[in-house]
Amino acid sequence: MNIDEILHTPFSFIKRSEFIPCDTRPLWKSCLLILILGITGRNSKCSLKKIHTANWLTKKNDHYDEIFAWSKGQIKVSPNVRLEPSIDRAIDLLTALNYVNKNDGKVELTESGERFFSQIESTDVFSEEKNTLRKASKLLSEAAIDRLFKAG
């Protein structure tokens, strides 16, 4: 007896694409990191804590509301910012590609990173993330980030 007799129909094997959520794809996360540095960074430079906080803010609209309410003293418990390993991998990748430098505990855009930021900034991609980062940039000073992580 062969397989066709058991199934009563022809069959074939087809390799299917594996679903990978966009926020864990290296290219997507790298572009988001470039935007974080370019939009929220002072002189295109941010601490690792600030990068993780900005990344967390882009995940859900509720996250911005939490940070805003906490910064205004409307809630006493600091938001639970998730530190994501994919951000660290994106930093390593962009460092290897010479788009960012790690220096004195901060990550900064290089000259080629600045050019890449200008290209992303001038397109219609990442529009929600850009809006969230622009809106939140005043809440993301390094002093505010330090208070956020000390409070938690």
C-alpha positions as CSV (number, residue, x, y, z in Angstrom):
1,M,0.0,0.0,0.0
2,N,1.4,3.5,-0.9
3,I,0.6,6.9,0.5
4,D,-1.7,7.8,-2.4
5,E,-4.0,4.9,-1.6
6,I,-4.2,5.9,2.1
7,L,-4.9,9.6,1.4
8,H,-7.1,9.1,-1.7
9,T,-5.7,12.3,-3.1
10,P,-2.4,13.6,-4.4
11,F,-0.2,15.6,-2.0
12,S,3.0,17.6,-2.1
13,F,5.3,19.3,0.3
14,I,5.6,23.1,0.0
15,K,8.0,25.1,2.0
16,R,6.1,27.9,3.6
17,S,7.5,31.2,4.9
18,E,7.8,31.3,8.6
19,F,6.0,34.2,10.3
20,I,8.2,36.5,12.2
21,P,6.6,39.5,13.9
22,C,7.9,42.8,12.4
23,D,9.2,44.1,15.7
24,T,11.7,41.2,16.0
25,R,13.0,41.5,12.5
26,P,16.6,42.9,12.5
27,L,16.0,45.4,9.7
28,W,12.8,46.7,11.2
29,K,14.3,47.0,14.7
30,S,17.5,48.6,13.3
31,C,15.5,51.3,11.5
32,L,13.5,52.0,14.6
33,L,16.7,52.3,16.6
34,I,18.0,54.9,14.0
35,L,14.7,56.8,14.4
36,I,14.9,56.7,18.2
37,L,18.4,58.1,18.2
38,G,17.6,60.8,15.6
39,I,14.3,61.9,17.1
40,T,14.7,61.6,20.8
41,G,18.5,61.8,21.2
42,R,20.3,64.9,22.2
43,N,22.8,65.4,19.4
44,S,21.6,62.0,18.1
45,K,22.9,60.3,21.3
46,C,21.0,58.3,23.9
47,S,21.6,56.1,26.9
48,L,20.6,52.5,26.6
49,K,17.8,53.0,29.1
50,K,16.4,55.8,27.0
51,I,16.6,53.6,23.9
52,H,14.7,50.8,25.6
53,T,12.1,53.2,27.0
54,A,11.5,54.8,23.6
55,N,11.3,51.3,22.0
56,W,8.7,50.3,24.7
57,L,6.7,53.5,24.0
58,T,6.3,52.5,20.3
59,K,4.7,49.2,21.2
60,K,1.3,50.4,22.4
61,N,-0.5,53.8,22.7
62,D,-1.2,53.0,26.3
63,H,2.5,53.1,27.0
64,Y,2.6,56.8,26.1
65,D,-0.4,57.4,28.3
66,E,1.4,55.7,31.2
67,I,4.6,57.7,30.8
68,F,2.7,60.9,30.5
69,A,0.5,60.3,33.6
70,W,3.6,59.3,35.6
71,S,5.6,62.3,34.5
72,K,2.7,64.6,35.5
73,G,2.4,62.9,38.9
74,Q,-1.1,61.6,38.1
75,I,0.1,58.0,39.0
76,K,2.6,57.1,41.6
77,V,3.8,53.8,40.3
78,S,6.4,54.1,37.5
79,P,5.6,52.3,34.3
80,N,7.1,48.9,33.9
81,V,9.4,49.4,30.9
82,R,10.3,46.2,29.2
83,L,14.0,45.8,28.2
84,E,14.1,43.9,24.9
85,P,17.1,41.8,23.8
86,S,16.3,42.6,20.1
87,I,17.3,46.2,20.7
88,D,20.7,45.1,22.0
89,R,21.2,42.9,18.9
90,A,20.2,45.8,16.7
91,I,22.8,48.1,18.4
92,D,25.4,45.4,17.8
93,L,24.4,45.1,14.1
94,L,24.4,48.8,13.5
95,T,27.7,49.2,15.3
96,A,29.2,46.6,13.0
97,L,27.8,48.4,10.0
98,N,29.2,51.7,11.2
99,Y,25.8,53.4,11.6
100,V,26.2,53.9,15.4
101,N,29.0,54.1,17.9
102,K,28.9,53.0,21.6
103,N,30.7,55.5,23.7
104,D,30.7,56.2,27.5
105,G,27.5,54.2,28.1
106,K,25.7,55.9,25.2
107,V,24.8,55.0,21.7
108,E,25.2,57.7,19.0
109,L,24.6,58.0,15.3
110,T,27.7,58.1,13.1
111,E,27.9,60.3,10.0
112,S,26.5,57.4,7.9
113,G,23.8,56.8,10.5
114,E,22.8,60.5,10.3
115,R,22.4,60.1,6.5
116,F,20.3,56.9,7.0
117,F,18.2,58.8,9.5
118,S,17.5,61.6,7.0
119,Q,16.4,59.0,4.4
120,I,14.0,57.2,6.8
121,E,12.7,60.6,8.2
122,S,11.9,61.8,4.7
123,T,9.8,58.8,3.7
124,D,6.3,57.7,4.8
125,V,7.4,54.6,6.6
126,F,7.3,54.2,10.4
127,S,4.7,57.1,10.6
128,E,3.1,55.9,13.8
129,E,6.5,55.3,15.5
130,K,7.8,58.7,14.3
131,N,4.7,60.4,15.7
132,T,4.9,58.6,19.0
133,L,8.6,59.4,19.4
134,R,8.1,63.1,18.5
135,K,5.2,63.4,20.9
136,A,7.2,61.7,23.7
137,S,10.6,63.3,23.1
138,K,10.0,66.0,25.8
139,L,9.2,63.2,28.3
140,L,12.4,61.4,27.5
141,S,15.1,63.5,28.9
142,E,18.0,61.6,30.4
143,A,17.0,63.0,33.8
144,A,13.5,61.7,33.4
145,I,14.7,58.3,32.3
146,D,17.0,58.1,35.4
147,R,14.0,59.0,37.6
148,L,11.9,56.4,35.8
149,F,14.4,53.6,36.4
150,K,15.2,54.6,40.0
151,A,11.4,54.7,40.9
152,G,10.9,51.2,39.6
